[in-house]
Amino acid sequence: MGQPYRIDTHQHIVPPGYAGWMREKGIHPGGIGLPSWSERSALKFMDRHDVQTGILSLSTPGVYFGDVMEARLRAREVNEFCAEVVAARPDRFGFFATLTLPDVEGALAEARYALDTLLADGIVLLANNDGRYLGDPGFEPLLGFLHHRRAVVFIHPGDLPAPAVPGIPAFAADFMLDTTRTAISLVLSGAMEKFSGIKFVLAHAGGFVPYIAYRILLTMLLDRDLALSALAALGDRKQSVLRRFYYDVALSASPAALPSLLEVADPGRITYGTDFPFAPSAAIDFMNMQYENYPLDPVVRAAIDRGNSEALFPRLSPDRH
């Protein structure tokens, strides 16, 4: 394809200090373990997959394990490491800053520092934080701040606040449900209306959101304040609150998933993603092949590959250079 041009909004980083910390705790994210990461391996991967810029983020399980001060310290370490990587290669990398939810006070302080001092491109939030989803009223101070900053917020799934099913790794289905739960939480709580300045990006094509879109709209009918919006959406899908979300296609650009996503999402709010380095190279190769062979309108494909992300991250637009 020539010169790399895609913007990958779902690319992870595993700082060495964080990796050591996870090993000390005996944590295996998503049931598959923690992959190794280096700038060199990331760039090699990106060049092979036509990715010009990867927006880096910490994956599950984040930094909060019940100790507020520990979480604040680790979030700062991760964010400063990311900022150094981006500063060295701003054309190849960006980053979503890690926060400390459910510690709202710490999250607010870290968000200010990351956006103002470290110049983060946005914020990454886990779908659930110690079992609390993002529509939780207790998180409103943070959402209010991010709304006023018109922040890009990448929502990444984690382990469900429920017992694991033996033999079924969390990434297979639990991650999809976790993202779906938090999206519904944001809709039913009214947060999508109240904090409309936030640009929420749902990982993995929104989990089950596209497939159960009408169930979500029907659920809205139970709430008098949301009923008119739901009825309008049922009559005209372009009125749907679900079109206000952004969605990445990481591990989700299949002939089964793409039709549902394209039916529900605003095509101007779909971004390219890979899930490197957590996704095995073979899986990314296979999903890329599915995506590249899918009969997409060339304009829509160009928007997903790059244009929609340039709108989210104006510094990456060629017009800014």
Steps between C-alpha positions, in 0.01 A plus 500: 500500500800729497559756773327408829192715544257343747439635849460218751288617794517163677868431554637413842820572685657289773756714685778286653430627853131419464579154364719427801225621733245271334736204531546576871124493542463182294247665269425361154284757315203357313606149589779504239794660679698816443683533166838664462519846341774722362500804277697305242252209490208742484648690206582178319141383548360837389707513183386149406134592551506843333457686829650847504403586858398286796310658789641311796300402806538282806274198484311326776543470798618860525660624821238484776508202737348653812795719601434861394853629546649204316261556210589870478872424499469232232272713279756781508783260413307352207395838364846651521645194326242535222569872465871429453427249225274747321739793541772298326277401206190725490428400141486130590340502844235668711358390834191473713580582862429248775291616798424361846127425506314427720719760677332808349716759676817332375350456153421871475849601607665255258272601212597866545870416516485263204306735273671826599858398576554172318281602204317168489278447196217379721408278793452124533238374746418142584137407440457403864705626790483283808159385374365850428408594143560840345143625536539475879397836655820499705705539183318817388772742621751331270256481208417867551868593481553290187186651346630853546836397356328340198717197569532183295433210739590148395295240688676166538341190651627302794402200706134493592418561867389137518663159533687381193373197311762222507645434158367820340755786489360843583585648161273252320167636623531675838689792348221550246236501773704736718514761222131450428405548865687828530357633172147425623591654837606824328179506295251419778665731753459795262878548489504500119277808505645672805864451400462526124841666464673168565589296194460143627678232295370148569754221453437196281209649303314569823485142616141381458358853458435485122341157521262595785442862394122465495496334842685805633249736338208299634655513848512878468122500463473399865640841595261785430783749449664276241184371331468772235862457396451124476182534296671740259786255459265209437342705223825638360825326589696819432338645812638221717710591804717203403627701202660744742755240603817437303593137435832338410521185287776324696449123463147580379530567127346169400224423248278418799569811710551778243143500360353553848752772580439683172126480555516656848804730501553834332756413227682818595556357849669168425876471544764245410650289781717191547534417874878454460685349686229313692354351183726236344656604172317222315166625632571857387614375158180299463271784611681746272445264209128483587482879527691569178289252302169630634310699232514841664439826319851642434401828667384317813814287505724806474306662784539194722867458417592860569253782439275443801802484730646820356176668606547362853872588513551813287876504569530194276347674200748582222350850492650562846858435383 
